Amino acid sequence: MKIETRAIKIVPSRKVSAAVESLSGKRRNNLLWFRAGRRRPEVRPPENRYHIYHIWIAFSGELDTAFVQRFRREATSDTRLLVFNEGSSSDALASRITNLQIRSPDRFYVADLQAGSGKAIAASLILERLASALESRDDQDRVFDASIEHDTLRVVSPGFRRLEVPISSIPGLAQAEPSVIGRFEIDRDGSYIYWPGLDIHLGWEQLEQIVDPQAARKARQKSHDFNVRYGKAVRKVREQAGLGYPDISGISEKQLRRIENGECRLTTNAVQMLSAAHKLKPNEYLERLAGTLEQA
Protein backbone atom coordinates (compact mmCIF):
# COMPACT_ATOMS: atom_id res chain seq x y z
CA MET A 1 0.00 0.00 0.00
CA LYS A 2 1.45 3.32 -1.06
CA ILE A 3 1.55 6.23 1.38
CA GLU A 4 1.12 9.57 -0.32
CA THR A 5 1.56 13.08 0.94
CA ARG A 6 -0.98 15.84 0.76
CA ALA A 7 0.58 19.26 1.31
CA ILE A 8 -1.71 22.09 2.37
CA LYS A 9 -0.47 25.67 2.41
CA ILE A 10 -2.48 28.31 4.28
CA VAL A 11 -2.30 31.86 2.92
CA PRO A 12 -4.02 34.20 5.43
CA SER A 13 -4.54 37.88 4.63
CA ARG A 14 -3.18 40.56 6.92
CA LYS A 15 -6.58 41.19 8.50
CA VAL A 16 -7.13 37.48 9.11
CA SER A 17 -3.67 37.22 10.69
CA ALA A 18 -4.39 40.26 12.85
CA ALA A 19 -7.77 38.87 13.90
CA VAL A 20 -6.21 35.61 15.02
CA GLU A 21 -3.42 37.38 16.86
CA SER A 22 -6.03 39.42 18.77
CA LEU A 23 -7.57 36.28 20.28
CA SER A 24 -6.78 34.98 23.73
CA GLY A 25 -3.74 32.73 23.95
CA LYS A 26 -5.62 29.44 24.29
CA ARG A 27 -7.90 30.00 21.33
CA ARG A 28 -5.07 31.37 19.21
CA ASN A 29 -2.98 28.28 19.98
CA ASN A 30 -5.86 26.06 18.91
CA LEU A 31 -5.69 27.40 15.36
CA LEU A 32 -3.14 24.94 14.03
CA TRP A 33 -3.98 25.98 10.46
CA PHE A 34 -1.95 29.16 11.09
CA ARG A 35 1.25 27.25 10.40
CA ALA A 36 2.77 27.92 6.99
CA GLY A 37 1.92 24.43 5.82
CA ARG A 38 1.76 20.81 6.83
CA ARG A 39 2.22 17.29 5.49
CA ARG A 40 -0.61 14.83 5.73
CA PRO A 41 0.01 11.12 5.08
CA GLU A 42 -2.76 9.58 2.99
CA VAL A 43 -3.54 6.02 2.09
CA ARG A 44 -4.66 6.32 -1.52
CA PRO A 45 -4.44 4.28 -4.70
CA PRO A 46 -1.92 5.82 -7.14
CA GLU A 47 -4.60 6.99 -9.58
CA ASN A 48 -6.20 9.20 -6.91
CA ARG A 49 -3.17 11.18 -5.84
CA TYR A 50 -3.59 14.61 -4.31
CA HIS A 51 -1.63 17.64 -5.45
CA ILE A 52 -0.31 20.44 -3.30
CA TYR A 53 -2.92 23.14 -2.94
CA HIS A 54 -3.31 26.46 -1.16
CA ILE A 55 -6.16 27.81 0.94
CA TRP A 56 -6.33 31.60 0.80
CA ILE A 57 -8.32 33.23 3.61
CA ALA A 58 -9.49 36.87 3.58
CA PHE A 59 -12.25 39.19 4.73
CA SER A 60 -14.68 40.41 2.06
CA GLY A 61 -13.45 44.00 2.35
CA GLU A 62 -9.96 42.88 1.31
CA LEU A 63 -10.98 41.63 -2.12
CA ASP A 64 -9.72 44.81 -3.78
CA THR A 65 -7.85 45.30 -7.05
CA ALA A 66 -4.47 44.44 -5.51
CA PHE A 67 -5.86 41.19 -4.03
CA VAL A 68 -7.48 40.27 -7.34
CA GLN A 69 -4.26 40.84 -9.26
CA ARG A 70 -2.19 38.79 -6.81
CA PHE A 71 -4.70 35.95 -6.71
CA ARG A 72 -4.95 35.74 -10.50
CA ARG A 73 -1.16 35.79 -10.76
CA GLU A 74 -0.43 33.12 -8.13
CA ALA A 75 -3.52 30.89 -7.94
CA THR A 76 -3.69 27.52 -9.66
CA SER A 77 -6.55 25.10 -10.28
CA ASP A 78 -5.74 23.62 -6.85
CA THR A 79 -6.14 26.93 -4.99
CA ARG A 80 -9.13 27.39 -2.65
CA LEU A 81 -10.48 30.67 -1.30
CA LEU A 82 -12.32 31.16 2.00
CA VAL A 83 -13.96 34.58 2.40
CA PHE A 84 -15.38 35.96 5.65
CA ASN A 85 -18.24 38.24 4.66
CA GLU A 86 -18.40 41.26 6.95
CA GLY A 87 -21.59 42.58 5.39
CA SER A 88 -20.87 43.01 1.68
CA SER A 89 -23.91 42.69 -0.60
CA SER A 90 -24.43 39.57 -2.70
CA ASP A 91 -23.93 41.61 -5.87
CA ALA A 92 -20.63 43.05 -4.66
CA LEU A 93 -19.31 39.64 -3.65
CA ALA A 94 -20.44 38.03 -6.91
CA SER A 95 -18.63 40.74 -8.86
CA ARG A 96 -15.42 40.24 -6.88
CA ILE A 97 -15.51 36.45 -7.24
CA THR A 98 -16.02 36.93 -10.98
CA ASN A 99 -12.98 39.21 -11.12
CA LEU A 100 -10.93 36.50 -9.38
CA GLN A 101 -11.85 34.16 -12.28
CA ILE A 102 -12.97 31.38 -9.95
CA ARG A 103 -15.49 29.40 -11.98
CA SER A 104 -15.91 26.27 -9.87
CA PRO A 105 -18.01 26.46 -6.67
CA ASP A 106 -15.83 23.85 -4.96
CA ARG A 107 -12.89 26.26 -5.11
CA PHE A 108 -14.37 28.98 -2.88
CA TYR A 109 -16.71 29.51 0.03
CA VAL A 110 -18.17 32.67 1.54
CA ALA A 111 -18.87 32.41 5.28
CA ASP A 112 -21.23 35.06 6.64
CA LEU A 113 -20.15 36.36 10.04
CA GLN A 114 -23.11 36.74 12.37
CA ALA A 115 -24.18 40.30 13.01
CA GLY A 116 -23.33 41.54 16.48
CA SER A 117 -20.66 38.95 17.19
CA GLY A 118 -17.00 39.78 17.51
CA LYS A 119 -15.35 39.47 14.12
CA ALA A 120 -12.28 37.64 15.40
CA ILE A 121 -14.29 35.26 17.60
CA ALA A 122 -16.81 34.42 14.86
CA ALA A 123 -14.03 33.79 12.33
CA SER A 124 -12.04 31.71 14.82
CA LEU A 125 -14.91 29.26 15.36
CA ILE A 126 -14.97 28.53 11.64
CA LEU A 127 -11.18 28.34 11.45
CA GLU A 128 -11.03 25.90 14.36
CA ARG A 129 -13.31 23.53 12.45
CA LEU A 130 -11.04 23.89 9.42
CA ALA A 131 -7.97 23.24 11.58
CA SER A 132 -9.55 20.13 13.07
CA ALA A 133 -10.35 18.77 9.60
CA LEU A 134 -6.82 19.42 8.31
CA GLU A 135 -5.28 17.75 11.35
CA SER A 136 -7.53 14.70 11.26
CA ARG A 137 -6.26 11.38 9.95
CA ASP A 138 -9.57 10.06 8.65
CA ASP A 139 -11.27 10.37 5.30
CA GLN A 140 -14.63 11.47 6.61
CA ASP A 141 -16.21 14.74 5.56
CA ARG A 142 -17.22 17.06 8.36
CA VAL A 143 -19.52 20.03 8.77
CA PHE A 144 -17.51 23.16 8.12
CA ASP A 145 -20.42 25.58 8.02
CA ALA A 146 -24.20 25.48 7.71
CA SER A 147 -27.22 27.70 7.22
CA ILE A 148 -30.98 27.39 6.72
CA GLU A 149 -32.52 29.04 3.67
CA HIS A 150 -36.00 28.55 2.23
CA ASP A 151 -36.79 25.43 4.29
CA THR A 152 -33.48 23.86 3.27
CA LEU A 153 -30.44 23.04 5.40
CA ARG A 154 -27.36 24.02 3.39
CA VAL A 155 -24.16 22.37 4.60
CA VAL A 156 -20.58 22.76 3.38
CA SER A 157 -17.56 20.53 4.10
CA PRO A 158 -13.95 21.68 4.71
CA GLY A 159 -13.29 20.72 1.07
CA PHE A 160 -16.16 23.04 0.05
CA ARG A 161 -18.48 20.21 -0.95
CA ARG A 162 -22.12 21.24 -0.59
CA LEU A 163 -25.22 19.43 0.57
CA GLU A 164 -28.76 20.77 0.36
CA VAL A 165 -31.09 18.87 2.66
CA PRO A 166 -34.82 19.68 2.74
CA ILE A 167 -35.95 20.26 6.31
CA SER A 168 -39.05 18.16 5.57
CA SER A 169 -36.81 15.11 4.96
CA ILE A 170 -34.99 15.31 8.31
CA PRO A 171 -36.63 13.15 10.99
CA GLY A 172 -37.50 15.19 14.05
CA LEU A 173 -37.30 18.56 12.28
CA ALA A 174 -40.19 18.33 9.83
CA GLN A 175 -42.79 19.14 12.50
CA ALA A 176 -40.66 21.54 14.56
CA GLU A 177 -41.29 25.26 14.82
CA PRO A 178 -39.14 27.45 12.51
CA SER A 179 -37.73 29.31 15.51
CA VAL A 180 -36.49 26.00 16.97
CA ILE A 181 -35.13 24.75 13.65
CA GLY A 182 -33.03 27.88 13.28
CA ARG A 183 -31.35 27.43 16.67
CA PHE A 184 -28.79 24.81 15.70
CA GLU A 185 -25.11 24.62 16.62
CA ILE A 186 -22.08 23.02 14.98
CA ASP A 187 -19.77 20.80 16.99
CA ARG A 188 -16.38 22.40 17.61
CA ASP A 189 -14.53 19.97 15.32
CA GLY A 190 -17.36 19.74 12.79
CA SER A 191 -18.35 16.17 13.62
CA TYR A 192 -22.06 17.03 13.63
CA ILE A 193 -24.79 19.68 13.70
CA TYR A 194 -27.08 19.54 16.69
CA TRP A 195 -30.31 21.11 17.87
CA PRO A 196 -30.12 21.41 21.69
CA GLY A 197 -33.86 22.00 21.99
CA LEU A 198 -34.66 18.79 20.09
CA ASP A 199 -31.69 16.60 21.04
CA ILE A 200 -30.96 15.89 17.35
CA HIS A 201 -27.38 15.25 16.21
CA LEU A 202 -26.55 14.80 12.51
CA GLY A 203 -23.12 14.26 10.97
CA TRP A 204 -22.16 14.73 7.32
CA GLU A 205 -22.64 11.03 6.54
CA GLN A 206 -26.17 11.03 7.95
CA LEU A 207 -27.09 14.17 6.03
CA GLU A 208 -25.62 12.73 2.83
CA GLN A 209 -27.58 9.53 3.33
CA ILE A 210 -30.79 11.56 3.42
CA VAL A 211 -29.91 13.25 0.12
CA ASP A 212 -28.18 10.35 -1.68
CA PRO A 213 -28.30 6.98 0.11
CA GLN A 214 -26.18 5.20 -2.53
CA ALA A 215 -23.34 7.75 -2.32
CA ALA A 216 -23.47 7.58 1.46
CA ARG A 217 -23.05 3.79 1.43
CA LYS A 218 -19.95 4.10 -0.78
CA ALA A 219 -18.46 6.81 1.45
CA ARG A 220 -19.16 4.75 4.57
CA GLN A 221 -17.36 1.71 3.12
CA LYS A 222 -14.39 3.85 2.06
CA SER A 223 -14.17 5.38 5.53
CA HIS A 224 -14.47 1.95 7.18
CA ASP A 225 -11.62 0.51 5.10
CA PHE A 226 -9.45 3.51 6.00
CA ASN A 227 -10.20 3.12 9.72
CA VAL A 228 -9.41 -0.61 9.61
CA ARG A 229 -5.99 0.01 8.03
CA TYR A 230 -5.12 2.76 10.49
CA GLY A 231 -6.40 0.69 13.42
CA LYS A 232 -4.09 -2.18 12.50
CA ALA A 233 -1.16 0.25 12.37
CA VAL A 234 -2.06 1.64 15.82
CA ARG A 235 -2.08 -1.88 17.27
CA LYS A 236 1.19 -2.88 15.60
CA VAL A 237 3.04 0.25 16.79
CA ARG A 238 1.68 -0.22 20.33
CA GLU A 239 2.73 -3.88 20.46
CA GLN A 240 6.18 -3.11 19.01
CA ALA A 241 6.65 -0.58 21.83
CA GLY A 242 5.67 -3.21 24.40
CA LEU A 243 2.70 -1.15 25.63
CA GLY A 244 -0.43 -2.73 27.04
CA TYR A 245 -3.85 -1.13 27.18
CA PRO A 246 -3.36 0.04 30.80
CA ASP A 247 -0.22 1.92 29.69
CA ILE A 248 -2.27 4.33 27.54
CA SER A 249 -3.73 6.94 29.87
CA GLY A 250 -6.58 9.17 28.78
CA ILE A 251 -8.23 6.48 26.63
CA SER A 252 -10.28 3.61 27.99
CA GLU A 253 -9.33 0.09 26.93
CA LYS A 254 -12.73 -0.25 25.26
CA GLN A 255 -12.21 2.88 23.15
CA LEU A 256 -8.67 1.90 22.16
CA ARG A 257 -9.85 -1.56 21.12
CA ARG A 258 -12.53 0.07 18.96
CA ILE A 259 -9.88 2.23 17.25
CA GLU A 260 -7.58 -0.74 16.67
CA ASN A 261 -10.45 -2.81 15.28
CA GLY A 262 -11.39 -0.03 12.85
CA GLU A 263 -14.77 0.51 14.49
CA CYS A 264 -14.16 4.25 14.88
CA ARG A 265 -11.72 6.85 13.59
CA LEU A 266 -8.43 7.88 15.17
CA THR A 267 -9.28 11.27 16.65
CA THR A 268 -6.90 14.14 17.37
CA ASN A 269 -7.38 13.58 21.11
CA ALA A 270 -6.54 9.87 20.74
CA VAL A 271 -3.37 10.77 18.80
CA GLN A 272 -2.28 13.05 21.64
CA MET A 273 -2.83 10.33 24.28
CA LEU A 274 -1.14 7.62 22.21
CA SER A 275 1.86 9.76 21.27
CA ALA A 276 2.36 10.67 24.95
CA ALA A 277 2.31 6.99 25.92
CA HIS A 278 4.92 6.27 23.23
CA LYS A 279 6.98 9.27 24.45
CA LEU A 280 6.76 10.84 20.99
CA LYS A 281 5.48 14.13 19.64
CA PRO A 282 2.12 13.76 17.81
CA ASN A 283 3.75 14.31 14.40
CA GLU A 284 6.45 11.75 15.21
CA TYR A 285 3.82 9.22 16.25
CA LEU A 286 1.84 9.81 13.05
CA GLU A 287 4.98 9.39 10.97
CA ARG A 288 5.58 6.05 12.70
CA LEU A 289 2.02 4.99 11.86
CA ALA A 290 2.60 6.05 8.24
CA GLY A 291 5.80 3.99 8.12
CA THR A 292 3.94 0.97 9.44
CA LEU A 293 1.23 1.40 6.81
CA GLU A 294 3.84 1.69 4.09
CA GLN A 295 5.35 -1.65 5.10
CA ALA A 296 1.97 -3.38 5.02
LINCORUR-V355354 format. One record per residue. N is the residue number from 1. RES is the residue in one small letter. SS is DSSP state (helix for helix, strand for strand, loop for the rest). Layout:
n->N res->RES ss->SS
n->N res->RES ss->SS
This chain:
n->1 res->m ss->loop
n->2 res->k ss->loop
n->3 res->i ss->strand
n->4 res->e ss->strand
n->5 res->t ss->strand
n->6 res->r ss->strand
n->7 res->a ss->strand
n->8 res->i ss->strand
n->9 res->k ss->strand
n->10 res->i ss->strand
n->11 res->v ss->strand
n->12 res->p ss->strand
n->13 res->s ss->loop
n->14 res->r ss->helix
n->15 res->k ss->helix
n->16 res->v ss->helix
n->17 res->s ss->helix
n->18 res->a ss->helix
n->19 res->a ss->helix
n->20 res->v ss->helix
n->21 res->e ss->helix
n->22 res->s ss->loop
n->23 res->l ss->loop
n->24 res->s ss->loop
n->25 res->g ss->helix
n->26 res->k ss->helix
n->27 res->r ss->helix
n->28 res->r ss->helix
n->29 res->n ss->helix
n->30 res->n ss->helix
n->31 res->l ss->loop
n->32 res->l ss->helix
n->33 res->w ss->helix
n->34 res->f ss->helix
n->35 res->r ss->loop
n->36 res->a ss->loop
n->37 res->g ss->strand
n->38 res->r ss->strand
n->39 res->r ss->strand
n->40 res->r ss->strand
n->41 res->p ss->strand
n->42 res->e ss->strand
n->43 res->v ss->strand
n->44 res->r ss->loop
n->45 res->p ss->loop
n->46 res->p ss->helix
n->47 res->e ss->helix
n->48 res->n ss->helix
n->49 res->r ss->loop
n->50 res->y ss->loop
n->51 res->h ss->loop
n->52 res->i ss->loop
n->53 res->y ss->strand
n->54 res->h ss->strand
n->55 res->i ss->strand
n->56 res->w ss->strand
n->57 res->i ss->strand
n->58 res->a ss->strand
n->59 res->f ss->strand
n->60 res->s ss->helix
n->61 res->g ss->helix
n->62 res->e ss->helix
n->63 res->l ss->loop
n->64 res->d ss->loop
n->65 res->t ss->helix
n->66 res->a ss->helix
n->67 res->f ss->helix
n->68 res->v ss->helix
n->69 res->q ss->helix
n->70 res->r ss->helix
n->71 res->f ss->helix
n->72 res->r ss->helix
n->73 res->r ss->helix
n->74 res->e ss->helix
n->75 res->a ss->loop
n->76 res->t ss->loop
n->77 res->s ss->loop
n->78 res->d ss->loop
n->79 res->t ss->loop
n->80 res->r ss->strand
n->81 res->l ss->strand
n->82 res->l ss->strand
n->83 res->v ss->strand
n->84 res->f ss->strand
n->85 res->n ss->strand
n->86 res->e ss->loop
n->87 res->g ss->loop
n->88 res->s ss->loop
n->89 res->s ss->loop
n->90 res->s ss->helix
n->91 res->d ss->helix
n->92 res->a ss->helix
n->93 res->l ss->helix
n->94 res->a ss->helix
n->95 res->s ss->helix
n->96 res->r ss->helix
n->97 res->i ss->helix
n->98 res->t ss->helix
n->99 res->n ss->helix
n->100 res->l ss->loop
n->101 res->q ss->loop
n->102 res->i ss->loop
n->103 res->r ss->loop
n->104 res->s ss->loop
n->105 res->p ss->helix
n->106 res->d ss->helix
n->107 res->r ss->helix
n->108 res->f ss->strand
n->109 res->y ss->strand
n->110 res->v ss->strand
n->111 res->a ss->strand
n->112 res->d ss->strand
n->113 res->l ss->loop
n->114 res->q ss->loop
n->115 res->a ss->loop
n->116 res->g ss->loop
n->117 res->s ss->loop
n->118 res->g ss->loop
n->119 res->k ss->helix
n->120 res->a ss->helix
n->121 res->i ss->helix
n->122 res->a ss->helix
n->123 res->a ss->helix
n->124 res->s ss->helix
n->125 res->l ss->helix
n->126 res->i ss->helix
n->127 res->l ss->helix
n->128 res->e ss->helix
n->129 res->r ss->helix
n->130 res->l ss->helix
n->131 res->a ss->helix
n->132 res->s ss->helix
n->133 res->a ss->helix
n->134 res->l ss->helix
n->135 res->e ss->helix
n->136 res->s ss->loop
n->137 res->r ss->loop
n->138 res->d ss->loop
n->139 res->d ss->loop
n->140 res->q ss->loop
n->141 res->d ss->loop
n->142 res->r ss->loop
n->143 res->v ss->loop
n->144 res->f ss->loop
n->145 res->d ss->strand
n->146 res->a ss->strand
n->147 res->s ss->strand
n->148 res->i ss->strand
n->149 res->e ss->strand
n->150 res->h ss->loop
n->151 res->d ss->loop
n->152 res->t ss->strand
n->153 res->l ss->strand
n->154 res->r ss->strand
n->155 res->v ss->strand
n->156 res->v ss->strand
n->157 res->s ss->loop
n->158 res->p ss->loop
n->159 res->g ss->loop
n->160 res->f ss->loop
n->161 res->r ss->loop
n->162 res->r ss->strand
n->163 res->l ss->strand
n->164 res->e ss->strand
n->165 res->v ss->strand
n->166 res->p ss->strand
n->167 res->i ss->helix
n->168 res->s ss->helix
n->169 res->s ss->helix
n->170 res->i ss->loop
n->171 res->p ss->loop
n->172 res->g ss->loop
n->173 res->l ss->loop
n->174 res->a ss->loop
n->175 res->q ss->loop
n->176 res->a ss->loop
n->177 res->e ss->loop
n->178 res->p ss->helix
n->179 res->s ss->helix
n->180 res->v ss->helix
n->181 res->i ss->helix
n->182 res->g ss->loop
n->183 res->r ss->loop
n->184 res->f ss->loop
n->185 res->e ss->strand
n->186 res->i ss->strand
n->187 res->d ss->loop
n->188 res->r ss->loop
n->189 res->d ss->loop
n->190 res->g ss->loop
n->191 res->s ss->loop
n->192 res->y ss->loop
n->193 res->i ss->strand
n->194 res->y ss->strand
n->195 res->w ss->strand
n->196 res->p ss->loop
n->197 res->g ss->loop
n->198 res->l ss->loop
n->199 res->d ss->loop
n->200 res->i ss->strand
n->201 res->h ss->strand
n->202 res->l ss->strand
n->203 res->g ss->loop
n->204 res->w ss->helix
n->205 res->e ss->helix
n->206 res->q ss->helix
n->207 res->l ss->helix
n->208 res->e ss->helix
n->209 res->q ss->helix
n->210 res->i ss->helix
n->211 res->v ss->helix
n->212 res->d ss->loop
n->213 res->p ss->helix
n->214 res->q ss->helix
n->215 res->a ss->helix
n->216 res->a ss->helix
n->217 res->r ss->helix
n->218 res->k ss->helix
n->219 res->a ss->helix
n->220 res->r ss->helix
n->221 res->q ss->helix
n->222 res->k ss->helix
n->223 res->s ss->helix
n->224 res->h ss->helix
n->225 res->d ss->helix
n->226 res->f ss->helix
n->227 res->n ss->helix
n->228 res->v ss->helix
n->229 res->r ss->helix
n->230 res->y ss->helix
n->231 res->g ss->helix
n->232 res->k ss->helix
n->233 res->a ss->helix
n->234 res->v ss->helix
n->235 res->r ss->helix
n->236 res->k ss->helix
n->237 res->v ss->helix
n->238 res->r ss->helix
n->239 res->e ss->helix
n->240 res->q ss->helix
n->241 res->a ss->loop
n->242 res->g ss->loop
n->243 res->l ss->loop
n->244 res->g ss->loop
n->245 res->y ss->helix
n->246 res->p ss->helix
n->247 res->d ss->helix
n->248 res->i ss->loop
n->249 res->s ss->loop
n->250 res->g ss->loop
n->251 res->i ss->loop
n->252 res->s ss->loop
n->253 res->e ss->helix
n->254 res->k ss->helix
n->255 res->q ss->helix
n->256 res->l ss->helix
n->257 res->r ss->helix
n->258 res->r ss->helix
n->259 res->i ss->helix
n->260 res->e ss->helix
n->261 res->n ss->loop
n->262 res->g ss->loop
n->263 res->e ss->loop
n->264 res->c ss->loop
n->265 res->r ss->loop
n->266 res->l ss->loop
n->267 res->t ss->loop
n->268 res->t ss->helix
n->269 res->n ss->helix
n->270 res->a ss->helix
n->271 res->v ss->helix
n->272 res->q ss->helix
n->273 res->m ss->helix
n->274 res->l ss->helix
n->275 res->s ss->helix
n->276 res->a ss->helix
n->277 res->a ss->helix
n->278 res->h ss->loop
n->279 res->k ss->loop
n->280 res->l ss->loop
n->281 res->k ss->loop
n->282 res->p ss->helix
n->283 res->n ss->helix
n->284 res->e ss->helix
n->285 res->y ss->helix
n->286 res->l ss->helix
n->287 res->e ss->helix
n->288 res->r ss->helix
n->289 res->l ss->helix
n->290 res->a ss->helix
n->291 res->g ss->helix
n->292 res->t ss->helix
n->293 res->l ss->helix
n->294 res->e ss->helix
n->295 res->q ss->helix
n->296 res->a ss->loop
